[in-house]
């Protein structure tokens, strides 16, 4: 018995020493890349601040997620990766993983179980769309419109963006083909289930661009997530696409005269990747942060600050009220049944395969 106790005590001490050694060999600062605005603020409140308080590590925020693929390619080429954890959309995670620019994650080894013991892999389920991707949120790209600029007939269809007669004025669209091409085809009569079959053809791509041509002169093109909310707040556009969380902030927190159009909202996933090529110390810190920031409670906590649905099944029942406004957050989620009556499901693999080619064609069209 004494021998057994001695062995157990020795094992426990070894484990403690090992944990202390691992902690000592983690980097004491990290650069986390995200999208800025209300979204980065929600991460700051739910993840960064408690992690910094718990560990003493310094987190440096970078808002370059829109350029993540190009910048990680360049960093890798130069052999100088300066980012530690990067927030990307799912299709970009697939591309980065396929190119060897993101490290693979074993969810059951590297991520926290749910409180009831459900494995991370089962808890995230089908949202684990890449071996390198750790999902955080389900969000949507949709349209906001100025309630004081649409008369007595507020828009109910996404195709209002193409109706300049009923809704004159400028509209804002993101300066990339994703979502715009899908909406253009939907509003040119293509059935929802046929959109990606059409879009993979040269003729279908041209059809989408021809439809976008009908409003090209009325579009302000945006690149940063903060652009459309600011244009709406300033009354410079009648409507514009952006992320539903940005519109929530504009409507509920800033009390702007803006409405949200949920029709044909495009569901998407956003989450973390860890760049390949980090030193052991930086990789250890990144993995430690990821395990903390994607546990059940942390993902539920983010929903206190922004209207994005948490990616873990176990987090959903914990979503409560907004931390400052005190309003129930569930009805503001894109996944709420009332809001999700007519959604468009984004095809991650299509855009991972076709993004570079269609991007080039889209940018050439913009320059015409």
N, C-alpha and C positions, 0 to 999 in steps of 0.2 A: 504493500500500500504506500509506504514512504517513497519507494522508488517511483511509483506511478505519479505521486504528487510532485516529486522532484522533477520528473520529466515534463509534467504539465506546466509547472512553474517556469522551467527553462524555456519551454515552447512559447509561453506567453511573453516572457521577457524578450525572446528573439523577435517575436511578432511586433512588439512595441518598438524595439530598436530598429527593425526594418521599416516600420511606418515613419519613425523619426528621420531615418536616413533618407527615405523617399521624399519626405517633406523638404529636407535640407537640400535635396538635389532638384527641386522644382525652381523654375525661374521666378523672380520676385516682382516681375511686371509682365504685362501681356497687352498686345494690341488686338482689340476686337473690332471687326469691321461690320457695319450695318448700314441702315438706310437713312438715318437721321429722323428729325421731327418727332411726332407723337409716338412713332413705333420705337425709336431708340430710347425715348423717355420711359416707355413701358418696360423695356429691358433694364434700363438703369435702376428703376425702382424695384422690379421683381427679382432681378438676377445680380447685377453688378454691385449695387450698394451692399446687400447682405453678404455677398461673397468677399468683398473687400474688407468688410467689418470682421468677418469670420477668420480671414487668413492674413490680413495686412498687405496683400498683394496690391499693386497699383495697376488699374485698368485704364488703358489709353483708348479712347474712342476714335474710330475712323469712319467716315460716312461714304465710303467708295463702293458699296455693294453693287451699284448699277454697272460698274466697270470691273467687277471681280474677275471674270474670265480672262479678259485681256491683260489685266495687271498681274494675275497669277502666272499667266503664260510668260510674261516679260520677266518677272522675278525668277521664275524657274530657269529661264534661258540664261539669266545673269548669274545664277547660283547664289542669289541673295533674297531669300524669302523673309520679309519683315513682318508679316501678319501671323497671328497665332490661332485665331478662331474667326471664321468668316460666315456671315449670314447670307445665304443665297436662296433663290427659288429652286424648286426641285429639278427643273430641266437643266439649269446651269450646274447643279450638283452632279447630274448624270454625265454631263460633258466633261467636267473636271475629273470625275472618277475614271471615265473611259480613257482620258489622256494621261492618267497617272499623276495628276496634280493635287489630288486629295487622298488622304489615307483611308484605308478601309476600317470600318468600325464593327466590332462584334457586340451587338446590343446587349446580349445577356452577360458578357464579360465586362463591358465597359460602362454600361448605363445602369441606373438604379432600378430595382424591382418596384412594382406598385406596392402600396402599403399592405395589401392583402396577400402579398407574395407572388402575384402574377408577374411573369417575366416581362422584361422591357419589350422583347420581341413580340409577345402576344398583346401587350398593352398598346403598342403603336400599330400593330397589325399591318394592314395594307398600305399604310402611309410610309412605310420603309421602302421607298421606291428605288433606292440605290444603296449599294454596299458602303458608300461613303457618307451618306446623308442621315442626319439626326433631325427629324421634323420637330418644329416648335408649334406652329399654328396653321390653321386653315383660314385663309382669307379670301377675299374676292376683289376683283377689279370691276368697278361698276361706275355709274354716272351720278354726278350731283348736278343740280340745276338751281338757278336763282328763282325763288318762288315769286318774286316781284317783277320778273321779266318774261313770264310765260302766259300772262293773261289769265283767263278763266279756265283754260284747258291745260293743266299741268301734264307733262308727258307720262305715259304709262308703258310705252314700248321703247326698247333700245333703238329702234329705227328712227326715233325722233331726231337723232343726231344727224340723219341724212335729210330731214325735212326742214329746209331753210325757209320755206314759204310760211309754214305755221309757226316756226320758231326762228325768226331772223336773229342774226347776231353771230358773234364769234363762238366757236366751240374749241375745247382743248382735247387733243389726243396725244398719247405717248409717242415719242419719236422712235418707234420700232415697229416691226410688223406684227408681233405677237398681240393677240386680241383684236387689233384693228382689222386684220385680214379675215378673221373668223366672223366678226360683226358685219363686215362688208358683204360677205357671202350670204349670211343669214338674211340680211336686208335686201339681197338681190334674188331672193327666192329659193336658195339652197336649203334643203331640209337639214335639221340639226345633226341627224345621224350620218349625213353624207359630207359634212363640211371638210373633214380631213382627207377623205378620198378625193374630193375635188381639189383641195389645196396642194396635194402632192403632185399635181400635173401643172405643166407650163401654162396651159389654157386657164386652169383654175386660179393660178396666181395672178394672171393678167386680168381675169374677171374681177378679182378682189381689188386690184389697183385701179381698174376702170371705175368701179363703184366709189372708191375713195377720191378719185379725180373729181367727182361731182360736187365735193365740198372742200376741195383742197384750198381754194382761195379764202375759205372761211375758218381755216384751222390755225390755231396757235399750238405748236408742237412743244410738248414738255419732256424733260429728262429727269428732273428730280421730283420725288413724291410730294414735296411741299408746293410745287408750282401751281397745280390746279386749285387747291384750296385757297391760295393767295389770289389767283385770278378771279375765283368766285367771290371771295370776300371783297375784292376791289370793284366788282361789277363789270369786269372787262370781258367776261364771257357769259353766255346764257346757259351753257352746260359744258361739262367736261368729264373725262374719265379720270379716275384715281382709285386709290385703295379704300375699301369701306371704312377702315379705321381712321383714315384721315378725314373722311366725311363725318364720321361720328364726332370727332373732336371739333370740327367746324360747326356742326349743328348743335350738339349738346353742351359742349364746354364753352364755345365762343358765342353761341346764340346768334349765329348769322342767319339771314333769310334764305336758307338753302334747304332743298328737299333731296331725298335720295331715291334713285330709280333702281330697283332690284331686278328688273326684267333682264334676262340673259346675262346676269352677273356671272363672271368667269371664276369658278373655284380654282384655287391654286394652293400649293403648300410652300411654306417658307421654313427654313431651318439652318442648322449649322453644318459646316465642314471644317476639318482641320487640315491645313495645307500639308502636302508631303514635303519632306526635306527639312523638318525642324530638328534642332538639336534635342538630345534626350531630355534635357532639363525643361525646355520649352514644350516639348511634346507631353511630358508628365504634367506640367501645369495646365495645359490645354485640356487634357483628358480629365483632370480633377475638376476643372471648371465645368466642363460639359456634363459630367455626372451629376453635379449639383444643380446646374441650371435647367436640366431637362427632367428633374424628378417630378412626381405627381403634384406636389404642393406648389413648386415654383411655376409650373405651367398654368396652374389655376390662378396663381397670384398675378400673372401678367394680364389676365382678363379683367382685373380690377382697374386697369388703366387704359385699356384699348379693346375695341369690340372685335377681337379675333378669337376664333374657337381653338381651345388647346388641342394639341395633337394626340394626347394620351386619352384613352377611354376613361381611365380612373380619375382624370382631372375634371371631366365635365360636371359631375355632381357637386364639385367644390366651387364652381363659378357662382359668385354671389353678386354683391352690389359694387358699384363704382366707388373707388376709395375716397373720392372727394365729393362727387355729386350725390351719392347715396341712392342712385337709381339701379334697378335690377338690370344686369347686363345681358342676360340670356336673350331677350327679345331683339337686341341689337346685333346679334351674331348673324353672319351670313348663313349659318347652318340652321337657324330658327325655321321651323316648318312654314311659317307665314312668308318669310323672306325667300325661301328656297323653292317656291312653286315652279319657277321656270329658270333653272340654272343651266349654264353651259359648262360641260366638264372639259377642262383643259387637258390636252394630250401631251404629257411630258416627253414621251419617247419620240413623237413626231418632231417636236421642236429641238430635241437633242440631235436628231438626225439631219434636219433641214435648216436649222437656224442660220448657219453661216451663209449658205447659198441664198436664202430668201432675204436675209439682212442686206446682202450686197445689192440685190435687185430692188429692195425697198429704198435704200439710200440713194441709188441711182435715180429712181423715180422721184424722190423728194427734190433732187438737184435739178430736175428738168424745168 
